[in-house]
Amino acid sequence: MYKVTVALLATLAVAAALHIPNVRTGATDNAHISKYATQDGSEPAAAGQSHGFNVAVLAGGQDVAQRQKLVLQLLRNVGQKNMYPELLALGKSWNPEQMIDRYANQWAVKNFVSMWKQGTLPRGEIFHVYNDSHLKEVVALFDMLYFAKDFDTFIKTAAWARDNVNESQFAYAFSVAVVHRDDCAGLVLPPLYEVAPQLYLHSGDIMDFVSAKMQGQINYVKMTNWTAGYEIANPEQLLGYFTEDVGVNAYHAYAHLYMPFWLNCEKYSITTCQIRGESFYYYYQQILARYNLQRMANYLPELEDFDWEETIKTGYNPDLLYPNGAHFPVRADQQDVSSIQSYSVQDIKAIEQRIKDAIDSGFVLGKDGNKIPITQYVKGINILGNIIEGNQDSVNSRYYGSYQTMIRNLLALIMDPSQEHGVAPGVIGHYETALRDPAFYILQKYVLGLFQQYQNNLPSYKPDDLIFSGVAVKDVAVDKLVTYFDLFDIDVTNAVDVATIDELDKLNYVAKTMRLNHQPFSYKIKVASDKKTSAVVRVFLGPSTELTHSNFYGEQASDVYYGHDTADLDRLRNYFVELDRFPVELKNGDNLIERNSREFTSTVGDNVSFKSLLKSAESGNTVLSTVDQQCGFPDRLVLPMGHKAGIPYSLFVMVTPHGADEHDHADYYHSEKVNYQAAVKDIYACNGLMTVVDNRPLGFPFDRQIDNFGRFYMPNMYFKDVVIFHKDSSADSVVFKKNVNDFDAVYAQAGHKHVPSHRLMDEEILREDDDVRAFL
């Protein structure tokens, strides 16, 4: 079920939010790279360029469908040579060197072809984006694809590359090019978990499909689950429904495709990178917050802290295969962190200290040694985010390095740091698989600690920064919140080898997996205003602010609000996830705002399957009018898993000025006259349809310390106590092997004493349910 079914023009507005640069009205197919049309073969200087939107091009229908078909066919069974006769012929007849005039940047063609002739990563080998040589090759391939002057040249280049370069490098570079080329605007990438199912499903399941193919079976449907068929022996495995969810992991991979760390905004004429660093911070802060809410739902203790001098305590067995059949390595408990060939632990610690020094001093060092202040928040956190990610917009990458990629690579190679034994990189080394590993979140908590150190050096918001004069939120009502598990189908045909396309078309290989979902719900907000005005509504979900339910997260109480003691909100603020952000027009008097969970701007629905996309495109149709923006957090996981007795949370609502009424705040947040709203619309594209912003930072108002609840809480805010329940079904036993929330047995198996972090809500159920009472 999709949240949005709209006419084509409405769909174009969605596509505009994707940061797929669009063909400008009246422009030719090569508008995005016309400035690179040099003839001498040298790498030209970069210049800025804006992107518009051409309704006529995308409204053509048949042309869009044809382009969509070619993109899908090139990504089908990418591990094998191309089996589509037309594309195979195009690839064999194309020679980029001989057709160099068809590329706006001729240096890009010469650069890649030179690499290829000298020998690039062979087909069948593992591609690792953090490997310097692999990355250099794939960026060069992307350049050649990106700078093709028109779509015809682009597709011919792709058809040539598909059978002449490493298949994983091709799929990666081609996907990034589809996202960023103007003439691919409106085209949809197939679900990544169906392009390479091996990276999303357990090895035993994949091998069962391979076996079925070897036995000549045309139809094979298999029930899979995140426990990989094993009893849960470690409490961390309770989170497998979240960490191993195909939608969550595909979301992480999509986000990387839309803004990879190596992408140079100036080189590729991307003019909306003003808040790239802030977006990096907020993206991972929200992922960690969602993960922590799931830990809370499963009564797991807070994440352990990462320490360079300590081992990685929690081991992990991903039980995954690379597309070439190699196994992802298992990490044992208590694993040491060691230096690798490219750099040492001391190198990373030195970079880390430089970043910490910059935070404490209030400035970073530019390339020429000049001091760049970071005390003004939006500008400062953006500079800091670029430095920590180590992306191409870093003010001084030579001095500050690539901290995030270096530390991830260190953990990815932890089982063979010297690379002497041929052990493949671990799951943290790939965006498709990183979220599966508990160590990823421990690492991310550590990295985000640098941002929190920065935020803690800034003053808390003053009442004038938070209040909306004349506007008050009077009440919030929320439907009953219920989660449940349901079945989800994944097409696995791309995981098996076939002889012909006809054979591939006949196969019906489906993996059925249980995924968390929630019943649709609505909320209503009653707002009183003493004037007609424009406003922005923000809605967050976080831990209960009632002290008795938040003892796990800190017992320091402040004043009494809503009739009960509030927990230490400053400690809780990093656990709040943003559900919704949207504009509203308030009238003078009482206003009733109602929203349904299917309208939330932070999430998207399930992807259309690979086969459905291809069938539609081959029939001359597109699915643009019925498909959500594909790059967003899965709607089905917007709520943390509930409990049959109910788990308490807080829904936070804030109404702030928008438009002319927000000008009093604008200079405080962003002194430079940058189009902050347009920047977020594009660069923060991998957050569903959340394109409406004001001059306030991402995460506002939880992006600063809250030193006093009384000075924080304003009439235009509201905390609503909510309870999330879980609906048991017979299918839950497939997921958990036992009833959902039967934690006592899991902890007993692991040899741990289970101490719940907060009370359940339904006392009547508690009295009647021996199983629930047993672990309390």
N, C-alpha and C positions, 0 to 999 in steps of 0.2 A: 504494500500500500504506500502510495507516495503522497507527500504532504501538498504538492503543488500540481495542479493540472490547469494549464493556462493556454491561452491563445498564443500564437507565435510571437507577437510583439512583447508580451509579458515574458516569454521565454528568453527573448533577446536581452531583456533587462537582467535576467539571471545570468546569462552568459557573460554579460559585461562585468559581473562581479568575480568572474573566474580568474582574472588576470591572464586570460588568453588574449594577447594583444589582437585587436580587431582591424580589419581592412577599413581604411578611412573612406568616407563618402567621396566618390569621384576618383579614388586612387586605384592604381593597378595592383595586381597580385603581389608585386614585390615592393610594396610601399614600406614595409618594415625594414628593408635593408638598402633602400635606394642610395643612401649616403655612402655606402661602401662600394659603389660601382667604380672602383679604380681599375685601371688597365695595366699598370706596371707590375702588378704582382706583389707589391709591398703591402704590409699591414697598415691600413689607413688609420688616421686619428679618429677618435670617437666623437660623436656629437649627440646632443639630446634630441628627442623627438616624442611628440605626444601621439596617443592613439585614439582614434574615434570609433565610429560604429556604422557599418553600412547595412542597412536593413535589406536593401534589394538583393545583395549577395546571398544572405542567409535565407531570405524568403523564396529563393529560387527553387528549393525543394529537391528537384532531381539532381542538381549539381552537388548539393550538400550530401545527398544520399550516396552518390557515386564516390565522393571523396571519403565518406565514412566507410564505405565498403572496402576501399583500397587500404585504409588504415587498419581495419580489422583483419583483413586477409594477410597483411604483412606480419601481424602479431600472432597469427594462428599457428600452433605447433612450431613455435619459433626455434625449438631445439633441433628440428630437422631442416633440410634444405627446402626451399620454396617448392610447393607442389601445385600452385596455381599457374597454369600454362602461360597466361598473359604476363604475369609478374615475373615468371622465370625467364621469359623471352626478353622482357625489358631489362632485367638485371644482366643477362649475358651480353646484350648488345650495347650496354652503356659503359663508357669509359670517361670518368670524371676529368682526367688530364686532357683528353682530346676535346672535351666540351667545356673547357675552363671559362669560356666567355659567357656561359650560362649561370655563372656564379658572381654575385656582387662583390664578394671578397675573394679574389683569386689566390691570395696568400693562404687562405684557409684550405683550399684544395691542394695546393702544393705541399703544405705542411703535413696534412694527413696522409696523402699518397706517399710522401717520402717515408713517413713512419711505417706505413703498411708494407712497403717494399723491403724495408730493413728488417721487418718481422715484428708484428704486434702479437698480443695474446692469442694463442691458437684457439680454434673452436673446440668446445668440450672442456676447456679449462675454467676454473672458478674465477669469476670477476669480483674484485673487492674494491669498492669505491674509495677506501682509505689507503689503498696501495698507490704510491706515488706514480709509478709507471702506468698502472692500469688507468688511473684518473687522467693522466696526461693524454693517453690515447683516446679515451672516451670523450674528453672535451674537444679534442681535435676532430673527432667524428661528428660530434654535435655541431661544431662550427660549419663543417661542410654541408650538413643538412640544413642548418638554419639559414645560411647565406645563399641557398639556391634562389634564383631570381623569381621563380614562379612555382606553382604547385606541380606542374608537369615535371620540371627538373627535380623538385624535391622527391617526388615519388620514384622517379627513375634512379636517383641517387640511393634512395632507401632500398629499392629492389636490388641494386648492385651490392650494397653493403650487407644486406641480409644473408647472402650466401658467401661473402668474402671476409667477414670479420667474426670475432667471437659472438656467439648468439646472445649472451647476456649483455655484452657491451652494446650490441645493436639495439636490443629491446629497450635498454635504458636511454641511450642517446636519442633514439627515435621517439620515445614517449615524451621526453623533455622538449624535443623539437615540436611535436604536435601541440603541446601545451602553449608554447610561446610563439609559434608562427602566426602571422596575421591571417593567412589563407586557410588556417585550420580552425578559425574561430567557429564555435558552435559544435565542433566534432567531439565525440565522447570516447574517451579511452575505455576499453573493456575492463571489467573487474580484475584487479591485479591478482586476486586469489584464483582466478580462472586462467590467467595467462601463464602463471607458474604455480600450480597447485602444490608442488613439492615443498614450497616455502611456507605453506599454511596448514597442511594436513600431516598427521603423524606418518612416519615411515611405513609402519605396518599397513596402514590404510592404502597408501600409495602402492605398495607392493601387491596388495590384493587386487587392485585394478590392473596392474601390469600382468599379474597371473591370469586374470580373467581374459585379458586380450590374447595372451599366449594360448589359451584354451579355446579361442574362437568365439567367445561370448559377445553378443552384440549389445545385450541389455544387462547392466550390472548396477544394482543400487545397494549401497552399503551404509549402515548406520555407524557413525563415528561419534566420538565424544572426547572432551578435553582431558579426560583422565588417561587417555591412551590405553584403556582397558585394564589399568592397574588400580588396586585399592589405594586410596589417598593415605600416604604414610607421613606426610609432612604438612603442617598447617598452611604453609605457603601455597600448596597445591589447591587449597580451597578457592583461590582467586583465579584458577585456570579459566573459568567461564569468561573472565574479563581479559586477562593477559594473553590468552590464546584465541580470542575471538577474531575471526577473519576480517570483520569490518573494522575493528579497532586497529589491527595491524596494517590493513590496506590504507586506512586514514593516515597513518604515520608515513607510509611510503608515498602516498599522493602528495602530502604536504612537502616532502622533499623534492618531488618532481616539479612542483610549482615554484619553489625557491631554493634550489640546491646551493650549498655553501660556496661552491666554486663559481657561481654565476656572477659575472661582472656587469652590473647594471648600466654602466656607461658604455661598455663595449657593445652591448646588445640593445642599446637605446631604450632601456626601461626607465621611465621617468618617475616612477612612483615608489622609490626606495627610501623616502625620507624617514620612515619609521621601521625599517627592516630589523634593526637591532631590538627595538621594543617588542616587535611582533614575535621575534625569536624567543624572547623571555616569556611573554605571555602565553605563547603556544605550549611551552613545556611546563610552565607553572600550572596551567589548567589540566594538562594530562596528569601531572603528579597529584593535583587536588582530586581529580576523579578517581585515581587509583587509591588514594588515601580514604576516600569515602567508601570504597569497596572493602578496604581493610576494616574500617569501622563496622561495616555491615556484617563482617565475618568474625568480629571480636578478636582481631589480631592486634598485637601490640604495635606501637609506633615503629617506623622503619629505623633500623640501626644506622648509626653514623659511619660514614666512610672515613678511614684514617690510613694515610700512606704507610704508616708503620705497622698496621695490622693486616691480617689476612682477610680475604673475602669469605665470610663465615658460611654463607648459604651457597651450596652447590646447585647445579641445574643440569638436568638431562633433557634437551629439547626434543629428542626423538624425531628429528627432521632430516630430510635428504636434500642435498643440492640437486639441481636439475640434471647434473651429470652422474648422479648416483652416489656420490661421496656423502658420508655421514657428517653432520655437524658434530663437533666435539662435545663431550660431556665434561663439565667442570665439577670437580670434587669439592666437598666442604673444606673450609679452612685453606683456600688456595692463596699462595703468595702472589703479590703483584711484582713483576720483574720488568727490567728494561728490555726493550726490543732493539732490533738492528738499527732502525732509523733514528731513534733517540732514546734517552735514558729517563728513568723516573726523576732524576735530578733536573733534567732539562725542563720537564713539565712543572716541577715544583718552583723552578726559577721564574718561569712565565707566570705561574699562579701568584707568586710574591709580587711581581711587577704590577699585576692587576689589583691586588690588595692595596699596594702602596698608592696606586692611582685613586682608588676609592677613598682612602683615608686622607689623601692630600687634596682631593677635589679637582684634580686635573690629570689628563693623560698627555703623553709626549707624542707629538706629531713626527712625521718622517724627517723633518729638518730640525728636530729637537725643540720646537716651540711648544709652549704649554697651552693645552686646549681645555678650558674649564668644563666640568661636567656637573656642576652644582644646580643648574637649571634643569628640572626633572626630565621633561620629554626629550630635550636634546641630549641630556646626559645619559639617560638610560638607553637611548638609541646608540650612542657612541659606544657605551659599555657593552651592549648586546652584540654589536658587530665585532668587537674585540674578542669577546668570550667565544662566540661561534667561530671566529677566525675566518669570516667570509671576505669576499672581495671588496667590501666597503669599509673594512677596517682602516682606521686612520694611520696605522703603523704596523702592518703585518710582520715586518721584519723583526720588530722589537717584541711585540706581544704574541707572535706566533699564531698557531691555530689550536687554541687550548681545547675546545670541545672535541674536535676531530682527533687530536692527539690522545686525549685521555680515553676516548672510546676505542681507538685502535689498540691502545695498550691492553684494555680488557678483552678485546676481540681476539688477541693473540696470546692470551694468558696461558694457554695450555702448551704453547710451543713458541716462546718469545724469541728464540734465536732462529726459528724457522729451519732447523736442522733435520726435523723428522717428518716434514711434509704434512703436518696437521693443518687442516683447513681452519679458516677464521671462525670464531664463535658467532652466535646469533647477534651479539651487540654490534658486530661489524656490518650489519645490513639493516637498512631501514624497514624492510619487509618483516623482519624477525626480532628486532631489538626489544620490543615491548613485552616479549614473552619471558624475559629473564628477570628474576627478582633483583639481580645486581644492577640492572639498568636504572631502577627507581632509586636505589641507594646512591648510585652515581649522580643521578639527576638532582636528587635532594642536595647533594654536596655542591654541585655546580650552581644551582639556584641560590645556595647560601651566599654566593658572591653578590648576587643582586639584592638579597635581603640585607646584607651588610651595607650596601649602597643606600637602600631605602631607610635603614635605621640611622644613617647620618643626616637625613633630611628632617626638617621639622614636620610634626604632625599637622594635619589639616586643622585650620581654625574654623570656628562656627560659620564665619562669613564665606568660607570656601565651600561649605556643604549645604547651607540653607537655601531654600527657594521661597523667597518672601511672598507671602500671601497664598501659598499652596501647602496643603497638608494631606497626607494619606490617612484616612480615617479608619479603614478596615480592609482586610483581605480575607477572601473565602476561597478554599481550595477543595476540589473534589477528592474523594478517597483515592489514595495512591497505592497501586497494586502492581507488583512485578510477577512475572511467571516465565517459564521456559517454553519455547515452541520450536518446531522443526524448521530448518532452513536448508535449501538445496544448493549444492555447489557442483557445477559442471566440471568434471575431472578429465575430459577427453584430451586436453592438451598435455596430459602427463604420460600418455602412451604413444609409442611410435606406430605409424601407419604407413601403408604403401602408397595410397592415393587419397585424394580429397574425397572421392566417392565413399571410400571405406570410412573415413573420418566422419562424414555426414551421417552415416548409418549408426554409428556408435551412440549409445545412450548410457553414459557412465556418470552416475550421480552419487555424491557423498551427502548423506543427510546428517546434519549436526544440530545439536540442541544449542540454542542461543537465548540469552536473556532478553526479555521484552517487557513492556509495561502496558497496562490498559490506558487508552487515551484519557486525558484529564484536562480540565479547564480550571482557570483561576479568575477571580473577579477582584478588582481593586476599586475601592471607593475613594475618590479624591475630591477634596473641596478646594475651590480656587476663588479668589476675590476679583478675578479679572479673566478676560479671554486671552489665552496665551498658548504658545507652542512649547512642548515639553518632550523630554526623552525619558522613557521608562526603562529601568534596569531591574532584572530579576535574577537573584542568585539562590542557590541551594547550598546549605552547609550543615555542620554539626549543630545539634541543639544548643541553644544559648542558655538553657536552664541548667543550673549548676548540678543538680542531682543526676542529670543525664550526661554530663560532660566531664566526669571526674578523670576519665582517661586522658583528656587533653589539657588538664590543668585546673586546679581547684581554687585558684585565686579569684575570689568574688569581688565585684565592685558594688555599686549601689543597687537598689532594688528597682526593677522595671518590670512592667507587665505582671506584677504580683509575685514575682519570684526572683531569687538571686540570679544574676547573670554570671556565666563563667568568664574567664579572662579572654575577652574578644580579640585582643591583640594576638594571642596564641592561636585562636581559631581562624583568623582571617585568611590564612593561606590555604585553608581547607574548603573555602567557598568556590563553587563553580558557577560561571555565568550561564544561565539558561536562555535568557531572552534580552533583547535590547531593541527598542523600536520607538519611532516618533508618535506623538499623539497631540491632537488639538484639544485643549481644555476650554470649556465654556465657563462663564461666570456662574458660580454656584456649585452644586453637586454634580460629579461626573462618575459614571460607572464604566470601567474599562474591563473588557472580557477577552481572554485569549485562550486558545486551545493548544495543547502540547504539539499538535501537528503544525502549528504556525511558528514554533520557536525558531529564532534566527540562528541559533548556534549549532543546529543539527540538520542532518539530511536523512532521507529514507534509504532503503536498500537499493543497491545498484541493479540496473537491468542486466540480465545475464548476457554472457558473450554470444550465445546462440541466438537469443532474441534480438540483440542489436544487429547481428549479421543478417538474420533472416529479414528483418525490417529493411536494412540498407539494400540488400540484394533485390528486394521487391520494389525499390525506388522510393521507399518511405523513410522518414526519420522519426526518432523518438524524442526530439527536442521539446515537443509541447507537453510531454507527460513525465519527463525525468527530472529529478531534483538536480541541483548543483551537486556534482559527485564528490567534491572535495570538502567534506565536513565531518564532524563527529557523528557516529551512528545514532539516529533518533532512538533506536530500541534500547540504548544503554544510557539514556539521559538520566534515569534514576538509578541509584545504587540498589543492589538487591535488598528486598525487604525481608521480613520475618513473619511467620504465621501469627505471632503475638504482637507484631508491630515494632518498628524501631523509630525513635524520635529524631527529627531533624528540624532545621529552621529554614524557612523561606524568607528571604530578605528582599524588600521592594524599595526602590528609591526613584523619585521623580525629580528631574533637574531641568533647568531652563534649556531651551533650544532656539537657535536662530538669533534674532536680535536680542532676546532676553538673556542670552548667555554671554554677551559681550563683557559684562562686568568681570567674568571669570577668565576670559580668553587669555589676557596677558599673563595671568598667573601661571597658566599651564604651558603656554607656548608663546614666548616673546617674539620669535621670528614669524614672519608672515608666510607660513607654509600652508598649503591646502591640506590640512590634516585629515579632513573628512575624505577627500578623494584618495589620499595616500592609503588610508585604512581600507577603503573600498577595494583597492586593487591588491596591495601587498599582503593584506591579511585575508586573502581569498579563501584559505583553507579552513574557514570557520563557518561553514554553511552559508546562509544568506545574511549573515550579520554584517551589513554594509552601512548601516546608519550609525553615525557617531557624531559627537560634538567635539569640543576642544579639550575634553578631559582625557586623561591617560587610560590606556587599556587596564581593566581591572578596578577602575575607580568605583567606590571609595576605599577598597581594601588594599590599595597599593602603597599605603603609608602606615606607619605605626599608629595604633590607637591607644594613646596614653591615659585617656579618661573617657569612660563611656558617656558620661554626662555631657562632655564637650563634643562628643562625636554624634550622639543621637539627636536628630532634628525632626521637626514635624513632618517633613517631606520624606521620611523613612518609616519603614514598618517591618518588624520581625514577627513572622507568623509561625507558631508551632505546628508542625505537620508530622504525620506518622506514615511510614511506608510499610505496607504489608506484603507478604508473599503468598501467592496462591499455589498450594501444592497440587501436583497432578501425578498420575502414575508414571508419566514420562520422566519425572525428576529423578527417579531411581536410575535411569540410564546415565544421567550426568554424574550423580554423586555416589552411586552404588548403594546409598542409604537415603533416608529422607533428607530433604533440604534442611539446612541449619542443624543437623545432628552432629554438633561439634565435639561432644564429649568423647565419642568413640575415636575420632580423628586424633584428638590430643592424647588420648590414652595410648594409641598406637605409636605416636611419636615420642612418648615418654615425657610429655610436658604436662604441667598442672595448668588447667585452663581457668583463668580468672577473667570474667566478663568485664568489659570496659564501661558499660553503661546499662541501665535497666531497660527491660522491655516495657511496653506500654499497657498491654491488655492484661490486667490483674486477674480477670475471670478466667482467661485462657491459661494463665500461669497456674492457677489453682487446680485446673482440670487436666493439665498436660504434664504427666510425669516426666516425659523426655525433656521438656523445656526446663522444668524445675530442677532436674538432675544436674544440669551444668551451671545452674545459678546457685 
